[in-house]
Amino acid sequence: MSHPYESLPPDRFWRSAVAERSPFQIEGLWQPRFQIKKRARIITAGSCFAQHIARALVARGYNWLDGEPAPEGMTDAAKRDYNYGTFSFRTGNIYTPNMLRQWLSWAAGTQEPPQVTWEKDGRYYDPFRPAVELNGFSSEDELYDSRHVTIAAIRTAIEYSGFFVFTLGLTEAWIDRVGGYEFAICPGTVAGVFDAEQHEFVNYGFQSTFRNLQIAISLARKINRHVKFILTVSPVPLTATATDEHVLTATSHSKSILRAVAGEMKTANPAVDYFPSYEIITHPAFRGMFFGPNMRSVDAKGVEFVMDSFFRDQFNAFSKTVTVERPYGVIEQKVVGPEQALPKRAIPASEAAEAAAEEVLCEEEMLDAFSK
């Protein structure tokens, strides 16, 4: 009597899909739900790793949308320092689904952002994006005006986009006990003053993380009912943990929740897909070869391998074979769909790619300055 396992393809079995292959032969990890055409507008946000996705899209000629472009005449170095072109809008890193929900609630107009700032040496810093102004703002009014520009940019970018790529980074966060809003980083680290009576540490569990992401997606689709989400999980470990756990186990706990939430969201919502950048970098099958010496930073080889996998799986899923008739016979020809070209895996990475990998902006890394 036959059973389901008899007809499964080779990639459903560990031996044939993983054990008998080199790491560079492991492919097909993603069966994409959506076809991403080059002309489709794509926005990116989230953890540090989202910056690599944006750069890869631009490098391959895809229509990555910069919803808050830099002022004319600004140098590339200044753009980087002031967080222009890092994500599709000038929010800085959005590490948690709750922070994404918070920004989208402001963009959708369901909530108003709180009138709160941090001060340091006579300059003002935005608690929700403290790294976007290199030396802070000159006044609170300037800060609020800039924040509203970003909120408007988020709304406009979503209105005109077909895809929203969001990289989940953390479950740990700091919130205001009274207002309930979440800060981008612990108060008192970049600016402001930490107050144990006012500031509370949270480590979101599965249910709250899932619910926050669910609300965030609903808010985005309230702005544009056609926008689709592609979720990824950052493979970059925590810089530091405020729990009572070792940072290694705290990282495992956090990433496991985020990965489970992303998978469940894909199952629950047909407008959501998940791309396994996390597995490609962190799984033992890849021998940890894509981490830098600190075992935290993802090197250029890893970034290129991940993004090549992204486009290769898109190609394999949406290319098609057509039959072309010729006078001397019939020829089957593989046709790219839509405008994609099958990428080649660039290992080792170029010097330019190495430099780009090192330039990723991560606000969380500021916590390393407090290590003893």
C-alpha positions, 0 to 999 in steps of 0.5 A: 500500500502506498503512502505520502512519503513515496512521492515526495521530491528530494528536497523533502528529505534531509539526506538528499537535500542537505547531508549529501550536498555542499552548503553552496548546493543547498537551494530552493529553500524558498517557494515564493508566494508572489512574483516580484517584477522589476517595475513593482515598487518595493519598500524596506524597513526593519532591523539592520539586515533590511539594509542589505535587501534594499541594496541588492534590489537597487543593484539588480535594477528593481524599483526600490522606493526611497520615500524620503529622499535626501536634500539635493546636493547632500554627499553620500557620506552625509546621506549615510550619517543622517539615515537617508536612503538606508530604509524607505523612510527615515525611521532608523531601525525598526526592530520589533513588530510593536515598533512597526505597529506604532509607526504605522498607527501614526501613518494611518492616523489611528494614533497621534505620536506623543510629544516626547523628546530626549535632550543631551548637551542642549540638543534634542533627540527623537526617542523613536529614531535617535540616530537620524540626526547626527548631532540632534535637533536644535529645538523640539519643534524642529524635531517634531516637524522632522518626525511628521515629515517621516510619518507622511513619507511612510504613508505615501510610500505604502500608498504607492508600493506593491511590496513591503519587505520587513525584517524582524530583529528583536523581541526586547524593548523599552517602553514608557510605563504611562504612555505605553509607547515603545522607544527605539533604544533604552533611554539614557544610552544615546540621550535622555535620562533613564528613570526606573519608575517611568521606563520599563523593559519588555521581552515580547512573547509569541502571542504579543509579537504575533498580535503586534505584527498582525495589527501592523500589517492590517494598518498598512493594508488599510492605507493600501489594500493591495500591498503585500508583505515579505517577512524576514528575520535578521540573523544578527545576534543581540548586541546585549540583553536586558534579561537575566539570561546569557546573551547567547541563549537570549538571542536564541529565545528572541530569534525563535519567537520571531521566526515562529511568528513570521511562519505563522503569519505566512500561514494565516495571511495570504498577503504575507510571505516569508523568505528564509535569510535567517536559516541561510546564515545561521543554520548549522548546515552552512557551518557558520561560514558567513559570520565575521570574526565576532560571530555577529556581523554577517560578511559580504559573502553571506549577504551576497549568498542570501540575496542570490538565493532570493533572486534565484528562487524567484527565477525558478518559481516564475520563469517558464518554458515555452515551445518555439517552432522552427523550420527544422524542428521544435526547440524548447526555450527557457524564458525569464519572467518577468524581466529577471536574469538568473543570478550567479552566486558571487563567492567570494565577494568583491572588495566593494561588497565587503565595504558595503557590508561593513557600512550597515547602520545598527542603532542597537550596536550603540549598546556595546559601548557600555560593555565592561 
